[in-house]
């Protein structure tokens, strides 16, 4: 079954992948599908009707990426109803907004979607070209400099597109390495406040280390305790303020030590 799934996924793509992380992702993904397929086969052999329904659901869920790769390769060019792309985008948009609500993040006053501002994007790109900071090519891959990147990319058959002076163009997002957990999963272990604080203290380009969670929470707890104490003794004698400053310095050193221990 495992070899069949690799063939379905694309044997050459699997074998030719040089990125170790991506290849590991493929292996994990295919292994999960294989496990679910074996569970379904076992349920069918044992004539376990309830087990069959459960296994079918698990198999379809785990096989989504494998099947989507195969379907896209075989029939992706046949898609002519582009409303499916809008429907898919809306699905993930609604999930994102629901996750923000779970984190107790207030909704935005105005929600904009780039697909609703294509004419403005076209005018912006035209202005960049007019000012000499961009150029057009036949296929979008003829770069004058390795660091150049596409502002408007020609669409392929089966991809969403918008009309422009440079022809029909669309955008294809890069695939995730699946090395993440969802906000819903994270909320099973951490509070919404803990996650918000961790996100605020994290650079989006770096790997997020959840081991910092409790350390950050403890530091902030001590911070607010000291802040209340400072508010209480602000108008007291000066020796109180000196003790407070000393306490803060001590807690800051303790925090730095805890951070070092957590990361090592």
N, C-alpha and C positions, 0 to 999 in steps of 0.2 A: 504493500500500500504506500509506503514511504517513497519508494522509487517512482511509483505512478504519479504521486503528487508533485515530485520534483520535475517530472516530464511535463505535467500540466502547467506548472509554474513557469517553465522554460529552462530546460537543461543547460543550454548554452549560457543563459544569463546567470545561472547559479554557478557554473564552473568558471566563467570568465570574470566574475566579480573579484576585484583586487582589494577592495576596502574590507578589512577584517571585521569591522563593526557591522557593515551591511550584510556580509555573508553570515555572521552570527545571527543577525536578525532573521534572515531567511531560514536558517536551520531551526531556530526556535519556533518560528511561525509554522513551518511545515511539520515539525514534531507535534505541535499542539493539534493540528488538523488530523494527523495520523492517529494520535491517541483517541480523539473523538470518533474517528471512523471505526477504530477497533471496538470502541464501546458500543457503537451502533450495531456492528456486526454481531457482537456478543448478545445484545438484547434481542436481535432478530432470531438468532439461533435458539435462544432460550424462550422465544415466544412471549417476551415480557412487554406487553403493550404499553404500559406506563413508561418503562425504561426506553422503549423505542422512541416515543414522543420526546422524552427528555434529551436523549442522545441526538435526535434529529435537530433539535433547537441548538444544542451546543455545537454540533458539526457545522451548521449553517453560519453560526456566529463566528466561529474560529476560522472558517474557510472563506470569509468575505474577501480578504486581501488576495488570497490565492486565486479565487474565482474572478475577481475584478481584473487582475493582471491578465488572465487568460481571455476573458471576455473582451477586454479592451484591445488586446492584440488581434483577436479574431474578428470582432464586429464593431470596434470603435469607430471606424471610418464610415459606418452605415448610419450613424446618428444624424438626423436632420432636424429633429425637434429640440431646439435649444432651450426650451422651457425646463427641461430636466436639470440643466445646470443651475438655473435660478432656484428651482425647488430644492436641490441639494444644498446650495449655499444658505437658503433660508432655514433649512433644518439645523445646520451647524450654528447659525446665528442665534436661533432660539435656544439651543443648548448652552451657548456661551452666556446669553443673558440670564438663563436660569442659574447657571453656576455663579455668576456675579451676585445674584440675589441670595444664594446660599452663603456667600461670603459676606453678606450684609453691605455690599457696595451699592451706593445709590445709582440709579439709572442715569444715563447721559441726558442732558436737556435736548440735544439734537443728535440724531443718528444718521450718519452719511455712509453711502456705499459707492465705491469707485465706479461701479457699473452704471450708476445714475448720473455720472459727471463725465462721460466719455467725450462729449464735445469740448468741454473745458480742458481735458487732458490733451486732446489733439491740438488745440490752440497753444497750449503750453509747450508741447514738443516742437511745434512749428516755430515758436519764438526762440527756442534754444538753438534750433538749426540755423535760423536767420542770424543769430548772434555768433555763429561759428563754433559753438560748443558741442555740436552733434552732427552726424552725417548719416545718410541712408546707404544701404547695401542691397545687393540682389536677394540674398537669402538670410541676412541677419547674422551670418557667422564670419564675415570677412572683417575682422577687427584690424584697425590701424595700430592699436596698442593692446597688449595682453590685459591691461587693467580696464579697458573699455567694457561697458555693459549695455544691454539692450533696453531702450526706452519703450519701444513698440515692436513687438515680435509677430511675424507672419504666422497665421494659424494654419494648422493641418486639418485634413478632412476629419470630421467628427468632433472637432474642438469648437468651443464658443468663439464668436468673432464679432467685431464691430468694423464698420466701414471707416476708411481714413484715406488721406491723400497718398498713402504708401501701400494701399491695398487692404484686404481683410486681415485683421490681426486679432490675436487672442493672447492668453496668458496661461501657462501651465505651472502649477505649484510644485515645488520639490516634495519628495516623499519623506515622511518621518521615519526615523530609525526605530520607532516604537520603544525607545528607551525612556519611557515616561509613565507616570500614573495620572489618572484623571483627578480633577478637583473633588469629585464625588467620592472617589476612593480615599483621597487624602483626608477628607472630613470625617472619615470613620475612625481615624486615629488622632487627629488634631482638631483644635477649635478653629472657627472662622477667624478669630482675632489672631491666633498664632500664625495662620497661613498668610493673612494680610501683612503682618509685620515681617514675616520672612521674605515675602515677595518684594516689599519696599526696601529691604536691606540687601537685595540680591541684584547683581548685574545680569540682564537678560541673556547676555552672550555666554555666560558661564554655567557650568553644571551646578545645579542646586543641591546642596548637601543638607539633608533633613536632620543630621546629627546636631546641627546648630540650634534646632528648634527650642529645646528646653533651656539651653544656655541663654538664648536671646530673651526668652520669657522671664527667666530669673533675673537677668540684668534689668529689664524694664520694671519688674516688680520692685526691685531695690531702688531704682531711680525714682519711682513715684512715692515710695516710703520716705526717702530722703527729701524729696520736694515738699511733702506735707510737713516734715519736721522743720525744714527751712522756713516755711510759711509761718509756723507756730512761733519760732524763736527769732524771727527777723528783727523784731523791735526789742529784743532782750539785750542783755549785756554782750559786749564784743567777744567775750570768751566763748559764748555759745556758737557764734559764727565761725570762730577758729576751729572749734571741735567739729563743726559740721563740714568745713573744708577738708579737715584731716580725714573724716569718715568717708567723704566722697573719693578722695585720693586712694584710700585703702580699697574701697569697693571697685574702683576702676582697675586697680592692679589685679584684684581677684578675678575680675571679668576677663582680663587679658590672659591670665593663667589658665582659666577654664576653657577659653577659646583654643589655646594651644594644646591642651590635653584632648579636647574633643576632636581636633583635626589630625592628631598624631596617633 
